[in-house]
Amino acid sequence: MPGMDHMAAGNGLSDTKDGYRLTSTDTTLTAGKPAAYRFTVTGPDGKPVTGFAVDQTKRMHFYAIRSDLTGFQHIHPTMAADGTWTADLDTLAPGAWRMFTSFTPDSGAGKDTAFVLSRTVSVPGTATKTPLPAAAKTAEVDGYTVTVKGEPMAKMAHPLTVTVTKDGKPVTDLQPYLDTYAHLTALHEGDTAFAHLHPTTKVNGDHGGPELSFNAELPTSGNWQLFLQFQTGGNLHTAALTLNVG
């Protein structure tokens, strides 16, 4: 499956790694309305990178999250000829946000290396912190129930199984989304460290589910907020739950 052999190292909390740098002039964005975040990735030579490998059907994955792990957005930005990317964000609440970019250069010193780089953005206004939900094995979204099984340990690879049901019945009509039946992103409470949990269930037509397997390799212990995205009937659903990692 595309992307599975190139899991990004690190926690994504830096804007530089191995000579690659995430740059942006956007340090603040307006609250209460959609916003365009513009950024560039420069290489070890200081020039904008314009060649990116396709990973899970996209050349760039972009994520936005507020410091309390609310407001999760997973976007696929567009790139201009000069290497400037634009991520069209939904409405943002006031507070401190972190913008993550996930990419793999298709040439140069970082060819075939997965990178996750990030920068922070301030959204002015009165920010109200939302407490992280207690750790749980299940979450509800759009009438679906998502159940997670597994006991990940920090800095160790562990299998994680996700089961999707609706009205107590197994869901077997999951449609492919980004070359998989579900996309799983994890963000760490406190520092918003990033991890992408890679799927191991192969895609075989528009009839995925109810059980999906992932490889969980989380860098630190503590509470992680999992965001599971899956598609049915052409509609994308995002379920969120808290997982405690020892």
C-alpha positions in Angstrom: 0.0 0.0 0.0 1.4 3.4 -0.9 3.2 5.2 1.9 3.5 2.2 4.2 7.2 1.8 3.7 8.1 5.4 4.4 6.8 6.3 7.9 8.0 9.7 9.0 10.4 9.7 11.9 10.1 12.2 14.8 7.1 14.0 16.2 6.5 16.7 13.6 7.0 19.6 16.1 9.9 21.2 14.2 9.8 23.3 11.0 13.1 21.9 9.9 14.7 18.5 9.4 17.7 17.3 7.4 17.9 20.6 5.5 14.2 20.8 4.6 12.3 23.7 6.0 8.6 24.7 6.2 8.3 28.5 5.7 5.2 30.7 5.8 4.5 34.4 6.3 1.2 33.6 7.9 1.6 33.9 11.6 -2.0 34.9 12.4 -5.3 33.9 10.9 -8.8 35.4 11.4 -11.3 33.6 13.7 -14.8 32.7 12.7 -14.4 32.4 8.9 -12.5 30.2 6.4 -8.9 31.0 5.9 -6.2 30.3 3.4 -2.8 29.3 4.8 0.1 29.6 2.4 3.4 27.9 2.8 6.5 26.7 1.0 8.9 23.8 1.6 12.5 24.6 0.9 15.3 22.0 0.4 18.9 21.9 1.5 19.8 24.2 -1.3 17.4 26.9 0.1 15.2 26.7 -3.0 11.5 25.8 -3.0 10.8 22.1 -3.5 8.3 21.5 -6.3 8.7 17.7 -6.8 6.9 15.5 -4.4 6.1 11.8 -4.5 2.5 10.7 -4.3 1.6 9.2 -0.9 -1.8 7.8 -0.3 -3.0 9.4 -3.6 -1.7 12.9 -2.6 1.5 14.8 -2.9 0.9 16.8 0.3 -1.1 16.1 3.4 -1.9 19.1 5.6 -3.3 19.0 9.1 -4.5 21.8 11.5 -5.2 21.3 15.2 -5.7 23.7 18.1 -3.5 23.4 21.2 -6.3 21.6 23.1 -6.6 19.1 20.2 -9.9 20.4 19.0 -10.8 21.7 15.4 -9.0 18.8 13.6 -8.7 19.4 9.9 -7.0 17.1 7.3 -6.6 19.0 4.0 -5.0 18.4 0.6 -3.6 21.7 -0.5 -2.8 22.9 -4.0 0.7 24.0 -5.2 1.5 26.9 -7.5 4.3 26.6 -10.1 6.7 28.5 -7.8 6.3 25.9 -5.0 3.8 27.9 -2.9 1.1 25.7 -1.4 -2.3 26.9 -0.3 -4.4 25.1 2.3 -8.0 26.2 2.4 -9.0 25.9 6.1 -12.5 25.8 7.5 -13.5 28.2 10.2 -11.0 28.5 13.1 -11.7 29.1 16.7 -9.5 31.6 18.7 -6.4 30.1 20.2 -3.0 28.7 19.3 -2.9 26.3 16.3 -0.3 24.1 14.8 -0.1 23.5 11.0 1.4 20.2 10.0 2.7 19.3 6.5 3.4 15.6 5.6 5.3 15.0 2.3 8.0 13.0 0.6 10.4 14.6 -1.9 10.7 12.7 -5.2 14.3 13.9 -5.9 17.3 15.5 -4.2 18.9 14.7 -0.8 15.5 13.7 0.8 14.2 11.6 -2.0 11.9 8.8 -0.7 12.2 10.2 2.8 8.9 11.0 4.6 8.9 14.3 6.4 6.4 15.9 8.9 7.1 19.6 9.6 5.0 22.1 11.3 4.6 25.8 12.3 2.3 27.5 14.8 -0.3 30.1 14.0 -2.3 32.4 16.3 -6.0 33.0 15.9 -6.8 36.2 17.9 -9.9 36.3 20.2 -11.1 34.9 23.5 -10.0 31.3 23.5 -11.9 28.7 25.6 -10.1 25.5 26.3 -12.0 22.3 25.8 -10.8 19.4 28.1 -9.7 16.3 26.4 -12.3 13.5 26.7 -11.4 10.7 29.0 -9.7 7.6 27.5 -12.3 5.4 25.8 -12.4 2.4 23.5 -15.4 3.6 21.5 -16.6 6.8 19.8 -19.8 7.8 17.9 -20.0 9.7 14.7 -22.9 10.2 12.3 -24.6 7.1 13.6 -21.6 4.9 13.4 -19.7 3.4 16.4 -16.0 3.0 16.2 -14.3 0.6 18.6 -10.5 0.4 19.1 -8.7 -2.6 20.4 -5.0 -2.7 21.3 -2.6 -1.6 24.1 0.1 0.5 22.4 3.3 1.2 24.3 5.5 4.3 23.6 8.4 3.8 21.2 7.2 0.3 20.3 5.3 -1.0 17.3 2.0 -2.5 18.3 -1.0 -3.6 16.3 -4.2 -1.7 16.6 -7.6 -2.9 15.4 -10.6 -0.7 14.6 -14.1 -2.0 14.2 -16.9 0.0 12.6 -20.6 -0.8 13.4 -23.9 0.9 12.9 -27.1 0.2 14.9 -25.2 -2.8 16.4 -24.5 -4.3 13.0 -21.1 -4.7 11.3 -20.4 -2.1 8.6 -19.1 -3.7 5.4 -19.5 -0.9 2.9 -16.5 1.3 3.7 -15.2 2.9 0.5 -11.6 3.6 -0.3 -10.3 6.9 1.1 -6.7 7.8 0.2 -5.9 4.2 -0.9 -7.2 2.7 2.4 -10.5 2.0 4.1 -9.6 4.4 7.0 -7.1 7.1 7.7 -5.9 7.3 11.3 -4.0 10.3 12.7 -2.9 10.7 16.3 -2.0 13.9 18.2 -0.5 14.0 21.7 -2.0 15.9 24.6 0.1 18.8 25.8 2.6 19.3 23.0 0.4 18.3 19.9 3.1 15.8 18.8 2.0 14.1 15.5 1.8 10.5 14.4 0.2 8.8 11.4 -0.9 5.3 12.1 -0.5 3.3 8.9 -3.1 0.8 7.7 -2.3 -2.8 7.1 -5.7 -3.8 5.7 -5.6 -4.1 1.9 -8.2 -2.3 -0.2 -10.4 -4.7 -2.2 -13.3 -2.8 -3.8 -16.1 -0.8 -2.1 -16.8 -3.2 0.6 -14.3 -2.7 3.4 -14.9 -3.3 7.1 -16.0 -4.0 9.7 -12.5 -4.7 11.0 -9.4 -2.7 10.1 -5.8 -3.1 11.2 -3.2 -0.5 11.8 0.4 -0.4 12.9 0.7 1.9 15.9 4.1 3.3 16.7 3.7 6.3 19.1 6.8 8.1 20.2 5.8 9.1 23.7 3.5 8.0 26.5 0.4 9.8 27.7 -3.0 10.7 26.1 -3.3 10.7 22.4 -6.3 11.9 20.5 -7.1 9.5 17.6 -8.9 10.9 14.5 -10.3 8.1 12.3 -11.5 9.1 8.9 -13.6 6.7 6.8 -16.0 7.0 3.9 -19.4 5.5 3.2 -21.9 6.5 0.4 -19.5 9.2 -0.8 -19.5 10.9 2.7 -16.4 11.3 4.8 -16.8 10.7 8.6 -14.3 11.7 11.3 -14.4 9.9 14.7 -12.3 11.1 17.6 -11.4 9.2 20.8 -8.7 9.4 23.5 -6.2 6.6 23.8 -3.9 6.3 26.8 -0.4 5.1 25.9 1.9 3.6 28.5 
